[in-house]
C-alpha cells in the first residue's frame, strides 16, 4: 500500500460529477470560459466567451464572476475537467462543461480572431 494513495472507487465517491451542457443549454446569464491556448482561441471561439488559458486560470481567477454559472470549455473536453477542478478549488460551485468541447460546435457559430 502506498501512503496517500486513493483508490479509484474512493476517488469516484469524493468527486462531484461535472454538469454537461450543450450550446442550446447555455443562456445569456452564463459565463462562457474558454480555457484553450491563444492559437486555438484565434482559430475560432464563441462570441460571448471569455478567454483565460488553462495555465493562467489560477492567476486570473478573480476576473471570473462568482454569481453566474461558469460554462467551461476547451477543444474536445479533455482540459475542461481540469479547469473545472481549478474553479472548484477556488470556491466556485456552479460550474458546467460544454459537452464535447468546441469541436462539437458548428463552425458558423464561431468567431475568428487571426
HELIX and SHEET records of a PDB file:
HELIX    1   1 UNK A    8  UNK A   14  1                                   7    
HELIX    2   2 UNK A   23  UNK A   25  5                                   3    
HELIX    3   3 UNK A   38  UNK A   42  1                                   5    
HELIX    4   4 UNK A   54  UNK A   56  5                                   3    
HELIX    5   5 UNK A   61  UNK A   63  5                                   3    
HELIX    6   6 UNK A   80  UNK A   89  1                                  10    
HELIX    7   7 UNK A  102  UNK A  104  5                                   3    
HELIX    8   8 UNK A  107  UNK A  109  5                                   3    
SHEET    1   A 5 UNK A  19  UNK A  21  0                                        
SHEET    2   A 5 UNK A  95  UNK A  98  1                                        
SHEET    3   A 5 UNK A  70  UNK A  73  1                                        
SHEET    4   A 5 UNK A  31  UNK A  34  1                                        
SHEET    5   A 5 UNK A  50  UNK A  51  1                                        
SHEET    1   B 2 UNK A  45  UNK A  46  0                                        
SHEET    2   B 2 UNK A 110  UNK A 111 -1                                        
END                                                                             
